[in-house]
Amino acid sequence: MLTADGADQGMQAYDLIRAFGGPNSIESPDLYPINHPGVPHIFEDTDTDVGHHFVFVIHRDTDIDRDRQDITDRQRNEIKTYNRSDDEVKGFENETFVYEWKFKINADMAVSTRFSHFFQLKAVGGSDSQPIITISGAERSGEDGIEIRYSPLQETEILDRTDWSEVTGEWLTAYCRATFSDTGAFRLIVTRMRDDATIFDIDIPTLDLWRGESPDHFVRPKWGIYRSILDRDNLRIEEETVRFAEFRISEVTLTE
């Protein structure tokens, strides 16, 4: 689990995240001297809905993608598991994992015609250039929305989508279960905490969720804000925030 312990209480936000995912589990602009140093991009806050939680921030005209000055079309502020994380938080072939968390997108956030990812399941090894699953915000036909994307190799399919106004400014609870195999299974439930309304309920018993080619390849989760800035005019100049709380990763055994 990764749980905030409150601003100016206990461990600092980055220390909590590193204890969960490993020393290089944070890709935040202030950690790179050529990006946006001196301005914390992940910090802790508290409210009456979920209590202690993490706040992720992004700035359209200041933040870039890590220390990559050659990448000018996107920006990120994410946490992840990776090759130096504990094996217990890596999804190897034929394993089933459950990911649970809460998140809240600020009420005024704008999204572009490209992508704004808030969650990814990403392969490490094999055909891993595209994320396997994402929860993303995007404008389509002039309307902002939040959608679940599935990428079998280089293609992308929209599994479900709903209106942006259904989720912004609201705490959401997410449950994601994935079996990582060529004939895997995928279950995703996202509900709105205020009224228990179901935003997404996806149940696909057979879905290719594996991209690896050797036993040490795996699938990892990523949370935060990772977005294209090619469609810059559709994004606000103001700071955007996404709040996250109560991350949990569990390996489970499915029964018939």
C-alpha positions in Angstrom: 0.0 0.0 0.0 0.9 3.6 -0.5 -1.0 5.9 1.9 -0.3 9.6 2.6 0.3 10.4 6.3 -0.5 14.1 6.2 1.4 17.3 5.3 4.2 18.0 7.7 3.5 14.8 9.5 5.5 11.5 9.3 7.4 10.9 6.1 7.6 13.3 3.2 5.6 12.5 0.1 8.5 11.5 -2.0 9.9 9.3 0.7 6.6 7.5 1.1 6.4 6.9 -2.7 10.0 5.6 -2.9 9.4 3.2 0.0 6.5 1.8 -2.1 7.9 1.7 -5.6 11.7 2.0 -5.2 14.3 4.8 -5.4 13.5 5.8 -9.0 9.7 5.4 -8.8 9.0 9.1 -9.3 9.1 11.0 -12.6 8.3 14.5 -11.3 9.5 17.8 -13.0 11.1 19.2 -9.8 13.5 16.2 -9.6 15.3 17.2 -12.8 17.5 20.2 -12.7 16.7 21.2 -16.3 13.0 20.8 -15.9 11.1 22.6 -13.1 13.3 22.4 -9.9 12.3 24.0 -6.7 8.6 23.6 -7.1 7.2 20.5 -5.5 5.0 18.6 -8.0 3.7 15.9 -5.6 2.8 16.9 -2.0 0.3 15.9 0.7 -3.0 17.4 1.6 -6.1 16.5 3.7 -9.8 16.8 3.1 -13.0 15.6 4.8 -13.8 13.1 2.0 -10.7 10.8 2.0 -8.5 12.3 4.6 -4.7 12.4 3.9 -3.9 12.2 0.2 -1.3 13.1 -2.5 -1.7 16.1 -4.9 0.0 15.9 -8.3 0.4 19.2 -10.2 1.3 20.0 -13.8 2.1 23.3 -15.6 1.4 23.7 -19.3 4.2 26.1 -20.2 6.9 25.1 -17.7 7.0 21.3 -17.2 8.6 18.9 -19.7 9.1 15.1 -19.9 11.7 14.3 -17.2 15.1 15.6 -18.4 14.4 15.1 -22.1 14.8 18.5 -23.7 14.5 16.7 -27.1 10.9 15.8 -26.3 8.7 18.8 -26.7 5.3 17.2 -27.4 4.4 15.9 -23.9 4.9 16.3 -20.2 4.6 14.1 -17.2 4.3 13.9 -13.4 4.0 10.2 -12.6 4.8 7.5 -10.1 5.4 3.9 -11.1 6.9 0.6 -10.3 9.9 -0.5 -12.4 12.6 -3.0 -12.8 14.2 -2.2 -9.4 10.9 -2.4 -7.5 10.1 -5.5 -5.5 8.9 -8.5 -7.6 5.7 -8.5 -5.5 4.5 -5.4 -7.3 5.4 -6.6 -10.8 2.9 -8.5 -12.9 4.7 -11.4 -14.5 3.2 -13.7 -17.2 0.0 -15.5 -16.1 -0.3 -13.7 -12.8 -3.4 -11.8 -11.8 -3.1 -8.4 -10.0 -5.6 -6.0 -8.5 -4.9 -2.3 -8.4 -7.0 -0.1 -6.2 -6.9 3.7 -5.6 -8.9 6.9 -5.3 -8.4 10.0 -7.5 -9.9 13.4 -8.1 -9.4 15.5 -11.2 -9.7 19.2 -10.5 -13.0 20.7 -11.6 -11.6 23.1 -14.2 -9.1 20.8 -15.9 -9.1 20.9 -19.7 -8.0 18.1 -21.9 -6.8 18.1 -25.5 -7.6 16.1 -28.6 -4.6 13.9 -27.9 -4.2 12.3 -24.5 -4.1 13.0 -20.8 -3.4 9.7 -19.0 -4.1 9.3 -15.3 -3.4 5.6 -15.0 -1.5 3.2 -17.2 -0.7 -0.5 -17.2 2.6 -0.6 -19.1 4.6 -3.5 -20.3 8.4 -3.7 -19.6 10.0 -5.8 -22.2 8.8 -7.1 -25.5 6.4 -4.9 -27.5 6.2 -2.2 -24.8 6.1 1.1 -26.7 2.3 1.6 -26.1 0.6 1.2 -22.7 -1.7 -1.8 -22.6 -4.5 0.0 -20.6 -5.0 3.6 -19.8 -7.5 5.8 -18.1 -7.4 9.0 -20.1 -9.0 12.3 -20.7 -9.5 13.5 -24.3 -11.6 15.7 -26.5 -13.6 14.0 -29.2 -16.0 15.7 -31.7 -15.6 18.8 -29.6 -16.6 17.2 -26.3 -14.3 16.4 -23.4 -14.5 13.0 -21.9 -12.8 10.3 -19.8 -12.2 7.0 -21.4 -10.7 3.6 -21.0 -8.2 2.8 -23.7 -6.8 -0.6 -24.7 -3.8 -0.9 -27.0 -3.2 -4.3 -28.6 0.3 -3.5 -29.9 0.2 -0.3 -32.0 -3.6 0.1 -32.3 -5.9 1.7 -29.7 -9.4 0.7 -28.9 -11.8 2.7 -26.7 -13.4 0.2 -24.3 -15.7 2.8 -22.7 -16.1 6.6 -22.4 -18.2 9.0 -20.4 -18.7 12.8 -20.2 -16.0 14.8 -18.5 -18.5 16.5 -16.2 -19.4 13.2 -14.6 -15.9 13.0 -13.0 -14.2 16.3 -12.6 -14.2 17.8 -9.2 -15.3 14.4 -7.7 -13.5 11.7 -5.8 -13.6 8.5 -7.7 -12.8 4.9 -6.5 -11.0 2.6 -8.9 -10.7 -1.2 -8.9 -8.7 -2.8 -11.7 -8.1 -6.5 -12.0 -5.9 -7.9 -14.8 -4.6 -11.3 -15.7 -1.3 -10.8 -17.7 -1.4 -13.4 -20.5 -2.2 -13.6 -24.2 -5.6 -14.8 -23.2 -5.9 -12.7 -20.1 -8.9 -11.1 -18.4 -9.7 -7.5 -17.5 -12.1 -6.0 -14.9 -12.4 -2.3 -14.2 -14.9 -0.6 -11.9 -14.8 3.1 -11.3 -17.4 4.7 -9.0 -18.1 8.2 -7.8 -17.8 8.4 -4.0 -20.4 11.2 -3.5 -23.3 9.1 -4.6 -21.9 5.6 -5.4 -22.7 6.2 -9.1 -21.0 3.7 -11.4 -18.8 5.5 -14.0 -17.2 2.5 -15.6 -18.0 -1.2 -15.3 -15.9 -3.3 -17.7 -15.7 -7.0 -17.6 -13.8 -8.7 -20.4 -13.2 -12.4 -19.8 -10.6 -12.8 -22.6 -8.2 -10.0 -23.5 -4.6 -10.0 -24.6 -2.8 -8.3 -21.8 0.7 -9.6 -22.3 3.5 -8.1 -24.4 6.5 -9.9 -22.9 8.9 -12.2 -24.6 11.0 -13.6 -21.7 10.4 -14.7 -18.0 11.9 -11.4 -16.6 9.4 -9.2 -18.6 6.5 -7.8 -16.6 3.6 -5.3 -16.5 3.7 -2.3 -14.1 1.2 0.4 -13.1 1.8 4.2 -13.5 -0.3 6.9 -11.8 -0.3 10.7 -12.2 -0.5 13.1 -15.1 1.1 12.2 -18.5 -0.3 14.3 -21.3 0.3 15.6 -24.8 0.9 19.3 -25.3 0.8 19.3 -29.1 -2.8 20.6 -28.9 -1.6 23.3 -26.5 -4.4 25.8 -27.1 -7.0 23.3 -25.7 -5.1 23.1 -22.4 -5.3 25.8 -19.7 -2.3 27.9 -18.8 -3.3 27.5 -15.1 -1.9 24.8 -12.8 -3.8 21.6 -13.1 -4.1 19.1 -10.2 -5.1 15.4 -9.8 -5.4 14.1 -6.2 -4.7 10.4 -5.4 -5.2 8.4 -2.3 -4.9 4.9 -0.9 -2.9 3.0 -3.6 -3.0 -0.8 -3.2 -1.4 -3.5 -5.3 -2.4 -7.2 -4.6 -1.6 -10.4 -6.4 -4.7 -12.6 -6.4 -5.7 -16.2 -7.4 -8.8 -16.5 -9.5 -11.1 -19.4 -8.9 -13.7 -21.0 -11.2 
